[in-house]
Amino acid sequence: MIEKDTIKLLRECDAGVKMGVDSITEVIDHIKDERFRKLLADCRSEHEKLDREIDSLLKKYEDDGKDPNPIAKGMSWMKTNIMLDLKDKDSTVADLMTDGCNMGVKSLNRYLNQYKAADEVSKDITKRLINLEEKLAIDIREWL
C-alpha cells in the first residue's frame, strides 16, 4: 500500500508542477514589472527543480509520471488568453497566478490527505510544492 500511495502522490505532484511551469511560461512575457517577472522566473526554476526530483523518484518506481489534465490545461489556457486580451496588465497576471496557486494548494492538500500511506519523501515533496505555491500567492499580492 505504501508504494501504491507513494506513486499516486508523486504522479499528482508531477502533473501539478508541470501545470505550474506551463502557467508561468504562458504569462511571463506579459509582465511589465521587472521584479514581478523575476519573482515568477525564480518560482518557475524552483518548480523545475522539484520536477527533476519527482521524475527521479518516479523512475525508481518505473513510472512515467502524469501530465496535467488536458481539459484543465485547455480551460486554463482559454481563461488566461481571454483575460489578457481584455486587460493585459500585471494585475491580471497576478490575479490569474493567484487563482492557479490556490487551486494547486487545494488539490495537493487533498491528495496528501487521500494518499496517507505514501512514504515520507513523497509527502515532503508535496509539502514543499504546496509551500512554493502558497509563497508565490503571497509574494504577488502587491500586483493584484
Beta strands, then each sheet from edge to edge (+ up, - down):
end
